[in-house]
């Protein structure tokens, strides 16, 4: 197995996939795609891969076709140890030469920011398709491992879409996503303080580059947190100040940023159903399809299906810095530019608590159930973790259920193994929440009677004594605080 450099934090799965791809013993040139939003560390990972394997990496830039070919000629000559740049006249010629680099051994050839090349040479994927045809020189006489990388998500995804020239040509499609909340806490050096790690993650998420953009460090402790937010996130001189708005505008597929921004604002404010978003925007629900799909395609929102009701789903903001931008930075920009970050942060304390910390704690609770909780904790294996809305005749209304853990078994219907209540406020959770969860469990479909689901109670600020007493000795109740969320199972 190819050694992962110590400089590369995390990314164990991604590195393993890349290592398997470039060291595969199969003959013939192969093609792989690596993509994800900007600032996820793709380029660093691929540069280290090239160093470890003796491969070639070339980074395209936003310039003309001739200029990129000239730059590629320089990179190629440097790699081959030639005294003069290789004068590539066109991309067919360039691809043929690049693919010949693997004639003697398995050799990675990495083209970073590939969408820049496609924008000036739309036929480039077709040229590559021809160069990798089954009877081509590359397929019959080389072991070149070509990797195309990019940050324009829609462009990269479309390369392998139905009818696209490269459809069926690639053997690797690796999407690089932000760190999960546990990896992010270690990356920021905050794993020893779960509350601080949670607050930082709720505002900036798991994008690796944000640590450097925040000056290279997070807040020293909880006492320094508010000042850190004002200095690093709400300061017009900080690189993070406009980041939440730029994520949308830097995606080439977004041609009408204003409409997409309106949808992000509506969801950030708590309008999660399609009908609620439409009402907030004053548009028919049917007119939102392309906007919601576009935001999903670039990873800024997620559609979460209802665990118990088919064809019913909610939408949530997937990138915390976008949520902060929509709720605070964008609305109060004139005050922030005037240097009033302390006043703006204090004035928005309720908004941050209810619309940022609360929803984010629910997201982390669901992520914990899916990725970190043991089968003993969940009463089974989590195949899916989703919210739901449970009808109640006694109260003549629906009750929101934050967590429904389901287990899929090929020989039996899906089984609900656990349900959960999540409280992200600063007050401890009390026994009333357990009573509510017991009531909701009784409303679940009859199929759950024989093996009643476990009850999971997530509390950011811990548990009141009455709840601890009520849960004591009960095998069907699990209490999960921040420390267990970050360190336990």
C-alpha positions in Angstrom: 0.0 0.0 0.0 1.2 3.5 -0.9 2.3 5.4 2.3 0.2 8.4 3.1 2.4 11.4 3.8 2.2 12.7 7.4 1.5 16.2 6.0 -1.9 15.0 4.8 -4.4 15.2 7.7 -7.2 12.7 7.6 -8.4 11.7 4.2 -7.5 8.0 4.9 -10.3 6.7 2.7 -9.6 9.2 -0.2 -5.9 8.3 -0.1 -6.6 4.6 -0.1 -8.8 5.0 -3.2 -6.2 7.0 -5.0 -3.4 4.6 -4.0 -5.5 1.6 -5.3 -6.1 3.5 -8.5 -2.5 4.5 -9.3 -0.9 1.2 -8.2 -3.4 -1.2 -9.8 -1.6 -4.0 -11.6 -3.9 -4.0 -14.6 -2.5 -3.2 -18.0 -3.7 -0.4 -20.1 -4.2 3.3 -19.4 -7.0 4.1 -16.9 -8.9 7.3 -16.1 -10.1 8.7 -12.8 -12.0 11.8 -11.7 -11.5 13.7 -8.4 -13.7 16.6 -7.6 -15.2 18.6 -4.8 -15.9 22.2 -3.8 -12.9 24.5 -3.5 -10.7 24.6 -0.5 -11.2 20.9 0.5 -7.5 20.1 0.0 -7.8 18.3 -3.4 -4.7 19.9 -4.9 -2.5 19.2 -1.9 -3.6 15.6 -1.9 -2.8 15.1 -5.6 0.5 17.0 -5.4 1.6 14.6 -2.6 0.4 11.7 -4.6 2.5 12.8 -7.6 5.5 13.2 -5.2 5.1 9.8 -3.7 4.7 8.0 -7.1 6.9 10.1 -9.4 3.9 11.3 -11.4 3.3 14.4 -13.4 0.8 17.1 -12.1 -0.3 20.1 -14.2 -2.6 22.8 -12.9 -4.6 24.6 -15.6 -5.5 28.2 -15.2 -8.2 30.6 -16.6 -6.5 31.5 -19.8 -6.7 30.7 -23.5 -6.2 27.2 -25.0 -2.8 28.2 -26.5 -1.6 29.6 -23.1 -2.5 26.4 -21.3 -0.9 24.3 -23.9 2.3 26.3 -23.6 2.2 26.0 -19.8 1.7 22.2 -20.2 4.7 22.1 -22.5 6.8 23.7 -19.8 5.5 21.3 -17.1 6.0 18.3 -19.4 9.6 19.3 -20.2 10.4 19.9 -16.6 9.1 16.4 -15.7 11.0 14.7 -18.5 14.2 16.7 -17.8 14.1 18.3 -21.3 16.1 21.5 -21.9 13.3 23.2 -23.8 9.5 23.3 -23.4 7.6 20.9 -25.5 5.7 22.8 -28.3 2.3 21.2 -28.2 0.3 22.4 -31.2 -3.1 21.0 -30.0 -4.7 18.9 -27.4 -4.8 15.7 -29.4 -1.0 15.8 -29.6 -0.6 16.8 -25.9 -2.9 13.9 -24.7 -1.0 11.4 -26.8 2.3 12.5 -25.2 0.9 12.6 -21.7 -0.5 9.1 -22.0 2.9 7.8 -23.3 4.4 8.6 -19.9 3.2 5.3 -18.6 4.9 3.1 -21.2 7.5 1.7 -18.8 5.7 1.7 -15.4 2.4 2.7 -13.8 2.6 6.5 -13.9 0.0 9.0 -12.6 -0.7 12.0 -14.9 -2.8 14.5 -13.1 -4.5 17.5 -14.6 -5.9 19.9 -12.0 -8.6 22.4 -12.7 -9.7 20.4 -15.7 -12.9 22.5 -16.2 -10.8 25.5 -17.1 -9.5 23.5 -20.1 -13.0 22.3 -21.1 -14.3 25.9 -21.1 -11.9 26.9 -23.8 -11.8 23.5 -25.6 -15.2 21.9 -25.3 -14.1 19.0 -27.5 -11.4 18.0 -25.0 -13.4 15.1 -23.4 -14.0 13.7 -26.9 -10.3 13.9 -27.7 -9.6 12.0 -24.4 -12.3 9.4 -25.3 -10.5 8.7 -28.6 -7.1 8.6 -26.9 -8.5 5.9 -24.5 -10.3 3.8 -27.0 -9.9 0.0 -26.6 -7.4 -0.3 -29.4 -5.4 2.9 -28.7 -1.7 2.9 -28.0 -2.5 4.1 -24.5 -4.8 1.1 -23.8 -2.5 -1.5 -25.4 1.0 -0.3 -24.5 0.9 1.9 -21.4 -0.1 1.9 -17.7 -0.7 5.6 -17.4 -3.1 6.5 -14.6 -4.7 9.8 -15.7 -6.6 11.8 -13.1 -8.8 14.8 -13.9 -9.5 17.1 -11.0 -11.8 20.1 -10.7 -13.8 22.3 -8.4 -16.7 23.0 -10.8 -18.9 20.3 -9.6 -21.5 20.3 -12.3 -18.8 20.3 -15.1 -17.0 17.4 -13.5 -20.1 15.3 -12.8 -21.3 15.8 -16.3 -18.1 14.3 -17.7 -19.4 10.9 -16.8 -23.1 11.6 -17.4 -25.4 9.8 -19.7 -24.3 10.3 -23.3 -21.1 12.1 -22.3 -17.9 11.2 -24.3 -16.2 9.8 -21.2 -19.1 7.8 -20.0 -17.8 4.3 -19.2 -14.2 5.3 -19.6 -13.4 6.2 -15.9 -12.7 3.6 -13.2 -12.6 6.1 -10.4 -14.9 8.9 -9.4 -13.8 10.3 -6.1 -15.7 13.2 -4.5 -13.7 15.0 -1.8 -16.1 16.4 0.9 -15.5 18.5 4.0 -14.2 16.8 7.2 -16.8 15.3 9.5 -17.3 17.0 12.8 -14.9 14.7 14.7 -12.0 15.0 12.2 -12.7 18.8 12.1 -12.3 19.1 15.9 -8.9 17.4 15.7 -7.8 19.4 12.7 -8.6 22.6 14.5 -7.0 21.4 17.8 -10.3 21.6 19.7 -10.9 17.9 20.4 -10.4 18.5 24.2 -13.3 21.0 24.4 -16.4 19.6 22.7 -18.5 22.7 23.3 -15.9 24.9 21.7 -15.4 22.4 18.8 -19.2 22.3 18.3 -19.5 26.1 18.1 -16.7 26.5 15.6 -18.0 23.7 13.5 -21.5 25.2 13.5 -20.1 28.4 12.0 -17.4 27.2 9.6 -18.0 23.5 9.1 -15.3 21.1 8.0 -13.6 22.8 5.1 -9.8 22.4 5.7 -8.7 25.7 4.2 -10.8 27.7 6.6 -8.3 27.1 9.4 -5.6 29.0 7.5 -8.2 31.6 6.3 -9.0 32.1 10.0 -5.4 33.0 10.8 -4.2 29.4 11.4 -5.9 28.8 14.7 -9.3 28.7 16.4 -10.3 30.4 19.7 -8.1 29.5 22.6 -11.1 28.7 24.9 -14.8 29.5 25.4 -13.9 32.9 26.9 -12.1 33.9 23.7 -14.8 32.5 21.3 -16.9 35.7 20.8 -13.9 37.8 20.1 -12.6 35.2 17.7 -15.9 35.2 15.8 -15.8 39.0 15.6 -12.2 39.1 14.5 -12.1 36.2 12.1 -15.7 35.7 10.7 -17.4 39.1 11.0 -14.4 41.3 10.1 -14.4 42.8 6.6 -10.6 42.5 6.5 -10.8 38.7 7.1 -10.7 36.2 4.2 -13.7 34.5 5.7 -16.0 37.6 5.6 -17.4 37.0 2.1 -16.8 33.3 1.9 -20.4 32.3 2.4 -21.5 34.4 -0.6 -18.6 33.5 -2.8 -19.2 29.7 -2.6 -22.3 30.3 -4.8 -20.9 32.8 -7.2 -17.7 30.9 -8.0 -19.7 27.9 -9.4 -19.9 28.4 -13.3 -23.3 26.6 -13.5 -25.0 29.3 -11.4 -26.1 31.9 -13.9 -28.6 33.7 -11.6 -27.0 34.0 -8.2 -29.8 36.3 -6.8 -32.5 33.6 -7.2 -30.3 30.9 -5.7 -29.3 33.2 -2.8 -33.0 33.8 -2.1 -33.6 30.1 -1.7 -30.6 29.8 0.6 -31.9 32.6 2.8 -35.3 31.0 3.0 -33.9 27.7 4.1 -31.5 29.3 6.6 -34.4 31.1 8.2 -36.1 27.8 8.9 -38.3 27.2 5.8 -37.4 23.6 5.1 -40.3 22.2 3.1 -40.7 23.0 -0.5 -44.1 24.7 0.2 -42.5 26.8 2.9 -39.6 27.9 0.7 -42.1 28.8 -2.1 -44.2 30.9 0.3 -41.2 32.7 1.6 -40.1 33.6 -1.9 -43.6 34.4 -3.2 -43.3 31.8 -5.9 -45.2 28.7 -6.9 -43.7 25.5 -5.5 -43.3 24.1 -9.0 -41.1 27.0 -10.0 -38.4 26.0 -7.5 -37.3 22.7 -9.0 -34.3 24.0 -11.0 -33.1 26.2 -8.1 -33.2 23.4 -5.5 -31.6 20.9 -7.9 -28.8 23.4 -8.7 -28.0 24.1 -5.1 -28.0 20.3 -4.4 -25.7 19.7 -7.4 -23.0 22.1 -6.0 -23.4 20.8 -2.4 -24.8 23.8 -0.7 -28.1 22.2 0.3 -29.2 18.7 1.0 -32.6 17.0 0.5 -33.5 14.8 3.5 -36.4 12.3 3.0 -39.0 11.8 5.7 -38.3 8.5 7.5 -41.9 7.5 7.7 -43.7 9.3 4.9 -42.9 8.6 1.3 -42.5 11.5 -1.2 -42.1 14.0 1.7 -38.8 15.6 2.4 -37.1 18.7 3.8 -34.2 20.8 2.6 -31.3 22.0 4.8 -28.2 24.1 4.3 -25.2 21.8 4.0 -22.5 24.4 4.4 -22.4 26.2 7.8 -20.5 29.2 6.5 -23.3 29.8 4.0 -25.9 29.8 6.8 -23.9 32.3 8.8 -23.6 34.5 5.8 -27.3 34.4 5.0 -28.4 35.0 8.6 -25.9 37.5 9.9 -23.1 38.7 7.6 -25.2 39.6 4.6 -28.0 41.3 6.6 -25.8 43.4 8.8 -23.0 44.0 6.4 -23.2 47.8 6.6 -22.8 47.7 10.4 -19.9 45.1 10.1 -18.1 47.3 7.6 -18.5 50.2 10.1 -16.6 48.1 12.7 -19.6 47.1 14.9 -19.0 43.3 14.9 -19.4 43.1 18.7 -22.8 44.7 18.6 -24.0 42.7 15.6 -22.9 39.4 17.2 -24.6 40.2 20.5 -27.8 41.4 18.7 -28.0 38.1 16.8 -27.5 35.8 19.8 -31.0 34.5 19.6 -30.8 33.9 15.8 -27.5 32.1 16.2 -28.9 29.9 19.0 -32.1 28.9 17.3 -31.2 28.9 13.6 -27.6 27.9 13.7 -26.7 26.0 16.8 -30.0 24.2 17.1 -30.2 22.8 13.5 -26.5 22.1 13.5 -26.7 20.0 16.7 -29.5 17.9 15.1 -27.2 17.4 12.0 -24.4 16.2 14.2 -26.7 13.9 16.2 -27.8 12.2 12.9 -24.2 12.0 11.7 -23.2 10.4 15.0 -25.9 7.8 14.7 -24.9 6.9 11.2 -21.1 6.9 11.5 -20.1 6.6 15.1 -22.8 4.9 17.3 -22.5 1.3 18.1 -25.1 -1.3 17.2 -25.8 -1.8 21.0 -26.5 1.9 21.3 -28.9 1.9 18.3 -30.4 -1.5 18.8 -29.2 -2.5 15.4 -27.2 -1.2 12.4 -28.1 2.2 11.0 -28.9 2.0 7.3 -30.5 5.4 7.4 -30.9 8.2 9.9 -33.6 10.8 9.1 -36.2 13.0 10.7 -39.9 12.5 10.5 -43.3 13.9 11.4 -45.6 11.6 13.4 -49.4 12.1 13.4 -51.1 12.1 16.7 -54.9 11.8 17.1 -54.8 12.6 20.8 -53.2 16.0 20.2 -54.8 16.5 16.7 -51.5 17.5 15.2 -48.2 16.1 14.0 -45.1 15.8 16.2 -41.6 16.4 14.9 -39.3 13.5 15.4 -35.6 14.6 15.1 -34.2 11.2 14.6 -35.5 7.9 13.2 -32.8 5.2 12.8 -33.8 2.4 10.4 -32.1 -0.8 9.6 -32.5 -2.4 6.1 -32.5 -6.2 5.9 -32.9 -7.9 2.5 -35.0 -10.7 4.0 -37.4 -8.5 6.0 -39.0 -5.1 6.0 -37.1 -2.1 7.2 -37.1 -1.9 11.0 -36.9 1.2 13.2 -34.2 0.5 15.7 -34.2 3.8 17.5 -35.8 7.2 17.7 -34.3 10.3 19.1 -34.9 13.8 20.6 -32.3 16.5 20.1 -31.9 19.6 22.3 -29.2 22.1 21.3 -30.0 24.8 23.9 -28.0 25.9 26.9 -30.4 24.5 29.4 -30.2 20.8 30.4 -32.7 18.3 29.0 -35.3 17.1 31.6 -37.5 14.1 32.0 -40.3 15.6 30.0 -38.3 14.9 26.8 -38.2 11.3 27.7 -41.9 11.2 28.3 -42.5 12.9 24.9 -40.2 10.4 23.2 -42.1 7.5 24.8 -45.4 9.0 23.5 -44.0 9.2 20.0 -42.7 5.6 20.2 -46.3 4.5 20.9 -47.4 6.3 17.7 -45.1 4.4 15.4 -46.4 1.7 13.0 -47.6 -1.5 14.6 -44.7 -3.5 13.1 -42.5 -2.0 15.8 -44.4 -3.4 18.7 -42.5 -6.7 19.1 -39.1 -5.0 19.1 -39.7 -1.4 20.3 -37.1 1.1 19.2 -34.6 2.5 21.7 -34.9 6.0 22.9 -32.0 8.4 22.2 -31.8 11.7 24.0 -29.2 14.2 22.8 -28.4 17.2 24.9 -25.8 19.8 24.2 -25.9 21.0 27.8 -26.3 17.8 29.6 -29.2 16.2 31.5 -31.3 17.3 34.5 -31.2 15.0 37.5 -34.9 13.9 37.0 -34.0 12.6 33.5 -30.9 10.8 34.8 -33.0 9.2 37.5 -35.7 8.2 35.0 -33.2 6.7 32.6 -31.2 4.8 35.3 -31.3 1.1 34.8 -33.3 1.3 31.5 -31.7 -0.6 28.7 -33.9 1.1 26.1 -32.7 4.7 26.9 -29.5 6.3 25.9 -28.3 9.7 27.0 -25.8 11.4 24.6 -24.1 14.6 25.6 -21.4 16.5 23.7 -18.5 14.5 25.1 -20.1 11.2 24.0 -21.0 12.8 20.7 -17.3 13.6 20.0 -15.6 10.7 21.7 -18.0 7.9 22.4 -20.2 5.4 20.7 
